[in-house]
Amino acid sequence: MLLMIIAPTMWSIAGVITRHLDAARGFEVTLWRSIFSALAVALVLGMQQGPRKAAATIRSAGMTGVLSGMMWCTMFTAFMIALTRTTVANTLIVLSIAPLLTAFLAWLVLKQQIPRRTWLAIIAAVAGILWMFVNGMSDVNGDHLAGMLIAGAVPVASAVNLIILKRSGQGVDLMPAVLLGSVFSALLMLPFAWPLQASWHDIGLLAVLGVFQLGVPCLLLVKAAKSLSAPEVALLSLLEVLLGPLWAWLGAGEVPARETLYGGSVVMAALVLNELAALRSLNRRKPQAEDAAERKAGSIADPAACVAQRLSGVASGRNGIGLRHCLLRLQNVGDGSE
């Protein structure tokens, strides 16, 4: 869960950094950001695995990696294109439907049972975000409508990508998909960004965006998706929408409206309560698993072998559930009570 708190926090710095750009706009922002993201991800893979193994990992991702890369590319580009056609508020309203789409696809494709607490948290978070930006909603006509339709590609691609990540399981490393997405995005944006206008100051800021706002947090998401459900990942991603206005206030002097504070409180409460409920559910299941293991241990004819087996599990780093019951059984045998 910690990774999926760090990732959207890093994503959320995009707005405040772009406010300090001199000349780079729209397509060129996406181009440079994607280039530096690709370089950062390639460097991480190279340092982790070495050049040869990293190249083999990229090849082993196969069509699953290419498809995931296309989804990353869609997200990287559609967001910036949408912002050239409509307001940030309109765009963020569209992005807030991502958890609902993800939960629906997880139920439809993965046959995953979505806990009621997660559905309630998603609905509450979306309501909070709508409240945050309701006063910033522009008239939906002309270019604004086109921008919002383009922005709709982002939550769709995000939901599909999370389903891809979950279906691939532990057997396929999809970290290279972030690299492919960055490369696809840079190639796609190059014709539209020409001629380039970014100053060296802009390129420095866009390097920060590419590495710390795009490449690294996307790698964190890929890793976090292995241990969290798809709807939970999408729900925690809404922290980006919550924190973005805060950084803009602190770093660019854009004072958040009262609606932003109220809506942000609802979003934060939904995220915190959902995770607390998840931890409570996990703690409730743990004793049940332990009891089941102890009952299984009780059926073993040789208590001494049972103890040895459990101690071996502890020594090798596995858990020793049932050890207490085995010891009691061994003690009873020694006392002659069995």
C-alpha positions in Angstrom: 0.0 0.0 0.0 2.9 2.4 0.8 4.0 2.3 -2.8 0.6 3.3 -4.0 0.7 6.3 -1.7 4.1 7.3 -2.9 3.3 6.9 -6.6 0.2 9.3 -6.9 2.0 11.7 -4.6 4.8 11.9 -7.2 2.3 12.1 -10.0 0.7 15.1 -8.3 3.7 17.4 -8.8 3.0 17.8 -12.5 0.7 20.9 -12.2 3.0 23.0 -10.0 6.1 22.2 -12.1 4.4 23.0 -15.4 3.3 26.4 -14.0 7.0 27.4 -14.0 7.8 26.5 -17.6 8.9 29.3 -19.9 8.0 28.3 -23.4 7.2 24.5 -23.6 3.5 23.8 -24.0 1.2 20.9 -24.7 2.7 18.3 -27.1 6.3 19.4 -26.4 5.8 18.9 -22.6 4.6 15.4 -23.3 7.5 14.7 -25.7 10.3 15.8 -23.3 8.6 14.2 -20.3 8.3 10.9 -22.2 11.9 11.0 -23.4 13.3 11.5 -19.8 10.8 8.9 -18.5 12.2 6.3 -21.0 15.8 7.2 -20.0 15.0 6.8 -16.3 13.2 3.5 -16.7 16.0 2.1 -19.0 18.5 3.2 -16.4 16.6 1.5 -13.5 16.2 -1.7 -15.5 19.9 -1.7 -16.5 21.1 -1.1 -12.9 18.8 -3.8 -11.5 19.4 -6.5 -14.1 22.4 -5.5 -16.2 22.1 -4.5 -19.9 21.8 -8.0 -21.4 19.2 -9.3 -18.9 17.2 -6.1 -19.1 17.1 -6.5 -22.9 15.9 -10.1 -22.4 13.3 -9.0 -19.9 11.9 -6.5 -22.4 11.7 -9.2 -25.1 10.1 -11.6 -22.6 7.2 -9.2 -21.9 5.9 -10.1 -25.4 2.6 -8.9 -26.6 1.3 -8.4 -23.0 4.1 -5.9 -22.5 3.4 -4.2 -25.8 -0.3 -3.9 -25.0 0.4 -2.5 -21.5 2.9 -0.1 -23.1 0.2 1.1 -25.5 -2.1 1.8 -22.5 0.7 3.7 -20.8 1.2 5.7 -24.0 -2.5 6.5 -24.2 -2.4 7.8 -20.6 0.8 9.8 -21.1 -0.5 11.6 -24.2 -4.3 11.9 -23.8 -4.0 13.8 -20.6 -1.8 16.5 -22.1 -3.9 16.7 -25.3 -7.1 17.1 -23.2 -5.5 20.0 -21.3 -5.0 21.8 -24.6 -8.7 21.6 -25.4 -10.4 22.1 -22.0 -9.7 23.1 -18.4 -7.9 21.2 -15.7 -11.1 20.9 -13.7 -13.0 19.4 -16.6 -10.2 16.9 -17.3 -9.9 15.8 -13.6 -13.7 15.3 -13.4 -13.3 12.8 -16.2 -10.3 11.1 -14.7 -12.1 10.5 -11.4 -14.2 7.7 -13.0 -11.2 5.5 -13.2 -11.9 3.5 -10.0 -15.4 2.7 -11.1 -14.2 1.5 -14.5 -11.5 -0.6 -12.9 -13.8 -2.2 -10.4 -16.3 -3.0 -13.2 -13.6 -4.6 -15.4 -12.1 -6.5 -12.5 -15.5 -8.0 -11.8 -16.2 -8.6 -15.5 -12.8 -9.9 -16.7 -11.1 -11.3 -13.6 -14.3 -12.5 -11.9 -13.0 -10.7 -8.8 -15.4 -10.1 -6.0 -15.3 -6.4 -5.0 -15.9 -5.8 -1.3 -18.7 -3.6 -0.5 -16.4 -1.3 1.4 -14.4 -0.7 -1.8 -17.5 0.2 -3.8 -18.6 2.6 -1.1 -15.1 4.1 -0.9 -15.0 4.6 -4.7 -18.4 6.3 -4.7 -17.5 8.5 -1.8 -14.1 9.5 -3.4 -15.7 10.3 -6.8 -18.4 12.4 -5.0 -15.6 14.2 -3.2 -13.7 15.0 -6.4 -16.9 16.2 -8.2 -17.5 18.5 -5.2 -13.9 19.8 -5.5 -14.3 20.9 -9.1 -18.0 21.6 -9.5 -17.4 25.3 -9.4 -14.5 25.0 -11.9 -16.6 23.1 -14.4 -16.7 25.0 -17.7 -19.6 25.0 -20.1 -19.4 21.7 -21.9 -19.5 22.7 -25.6 -17.2 22.9 -28.6 -13.6 22.4 -27.7 -14.4 21.6 -24.0 -16.5 18.7 -25.0 -13.8 17.4 -27.4 -11.2 17.8 -24.6 -13.4 15.8 -22.1 -13.9 13.1 -24.7 -10.2 12.8 -25.2 -9.6 12.8 -21.4 -12.0 9.8 -21.3 -9.3 7.7 -22.9 -7.2 8.1 -19.7 -9.4 6.3 -17.2 -10.3 3.6 -19.8 -6.6 3.0 -20.6 -5.8 3.0 -16.8 -8.5 0.5 -16.1 -7.4 -1.8 -19.0 -3.8 -1.5 -17.9 -4.5 -2.5 -14.3 -6.4 -5.6 -15.6 -3.5 -6.5 -17.8 -1.1 -6.2 -14.8 -3.3 -8.4 -12.6 -3.9 -11.0 -15.3 -0.1 -11.3 -16.0 0.4 -12.3 -12.3 3.9 -12.8 -11.0 5.1 -14.7 -14.2 5.6 -11.7 -16.5 7.7 -8.6 -15.6 5.8 -5.6 -16.9 8.2 -3.0 -15.8 9.5 -2.8 -19.4 6.0 -1.8 -20.4 6.5 1.6 -18.8 9.6 2.0 -21.0 7.7 1.0 -24.1 4.9 3.4 -23.2 7.4 6.2 -22.8 9.0 5.4 -26.1 5.7 5.1 -27.9 4.5 8.4 -26.5 7.7 10.3 -27.5 7.5 9.0 -31.0 3.9 9.9 -31.3 4.4 13.4 -30.0 7.5 14.3 -32.0 5.7 15.4 -35.2 3.2 17.5 -33.3 5.8 19.1 -31.0 8.0 20.3 -33.8 9.5 23.0 -33.9 10.8 22.7 -30.4 10.6 25.8 -28.2 11.6 24.6 -24.8 14.4 26.6 -23.1 17.1 24.9 -21.1 15.2 25.9 -17.9 12.2 24.1 -19.3 14.2 21.0 -20.2 15.5 20.8 -16.7 12.0 21.0 -15.2 10.7 18.5 -17.8 13.6 16.1 -16.8 12.3 16.3 -13.2 8.8 15.5 -14.5 10.0 12.6 -16.7 12.0 10.9 -14.0 10.2 11.7 -10.7 6.7 12.4 -11.9 6.3 9.8 -14.6 9.0 7.0 -14.8 9.6 6.2 -11.2 6.0 6.4 -9.9 4.8 4.2 -12.8 7.3 1.6 -11.9 6.1 1.7 -8.3 2.5 1.2 -9.6 3.6 -1.9 -11.5 5.2 -3.3 -8.4 2.2 -2.4 -6.1 -0.3 -3.9 -8.5 1.1 -7.4 -7.6 -0.1 -7.2 -4.0 -3.2 -4.9 -4.3 -6.5 -5.5 -6.1 -7.1 -3.5 -9.3 -9.9 -1.4 -7.7 -7.7 -0.6 -4.7 -4.8 0.6 -6.9 -7.2 2.8 -8.9 -8.8 4.2 -5.7 -5.4 5.1 -4.2 -4.4 6.7 -7.5 -7.0 9.4 -6.7 -4.5 10.9 -4.3 -3.0 12.6 -7.3 -6.2 14.5 -7.8 -6.4 15.4 -4.2 -2.8 16.5 -3.8 -2.4 18.3 -7.1 -4.2 21.5 -6.0 -2.3 21.5 -2.7 1.1 21.6 -4.4 -0.2 24.3 -6.8 -1.2 26.4 -3.8 2.1 26.0 -2.0 4.4 26.2 -5.0 2.5 28.4 -7.5 0.3 30.6 -5.3 -3.0 29.1 -6.6 -5.1 29.2 -3.4 -7.5 26.2 -3.3 -11.2 27.0 -3.2 -13.4 26.0 -0.2 -14.9 23.2 -2.3 -11.4 21.8 -2.8 -10.8 21.6 0.9 -14.3 20.0 1.5 -14.0 17.5 -1.4 -10.4 16.7 -0.5 -11.5 15.8 3.0 -14.1 13.4 1.7 -11.6 11.7 -0.6 -9.0 11.3 2.1 -11.6 9.9 4.5 -12.7 7.4 1.9 -9.1 6.2 1.2 -8.2 6.0 4.9 -11.5 4.2 6.0 -11.2 1.7 3.1 -7.6 0.7 4.0 -8.5 0.5 7.7 -11.4 -1.8 6.9 -9.0 -3.9 4.7 -6.5 -4.2 7.6 -9.3 -5.2 10.0 -10.5 -7.8 7.6 -7.0 -9.2 7.2 -6.5 -9.3 11.0 -9.8 -11.1 11.3 -8.8 -13.8 8.7 -5.4 -14.4 10.3 -6.6 -16.1 13.5 -9.0 -18.2 11.4 -6.1 -19.4 9.2 -4.1 -20.2 12.4 -7.0 -22.1 13.9 -7.3 -24.2 10.8 -3.6 -24.9 10.8 -3.7 -25.9 14.4 -6.6 -28.2 13.8 -4.7 -29.8 11.0 -1.7 -30.1 13.3 -3.9 -31.8 15.9 -4.6 -34.6 13.5 -1.0 -35.6 13.2 -0.2 -38.8 14.9 3.4 -37.9 15.8 3.4 -34.6 17.8 7.3 -34.6 17.9 7.4 -34.7 14.1 4.8 -31.9 14.1 7.0 -29.7 16.3 10.0 -30.4 14.1 8.1 -29.5 11.0 6.9 -26.2 12.4 10.3 -25.3 13.7 11.8 -26.0 10.3 9.3 -23.6 8.8 10.3 -20.8 11.2 14.0 -21.4 10.6 13.6 -21.2 6.8 11.7 -18.0 7.0 8.2 -19.4 6.6 5.6 -19.0 9.3 5.2 -21.6 12.0 1.4 -21.5 12.4 0.3 -24.5 14.5 3.5 -24.7 16.6 1.7 -23.9 19.8 -0.8 -26.6 19.3 2.0 -29.1 18.4 3.8 -28.3 21.6 0.6 -28.8 23.7 0.1 -32.1 22.0 3.7 -33.1 22.7 3.3 -32.0 26.4 0.1 -34.0 26.7 1.8 -37.1 25.4 4.7 -36.6 27.9 2.2 -36.2 30.8 0.4 -39.4 29.7 -2.8 -37.5 29.2 -3.0 -38.8 25.6 
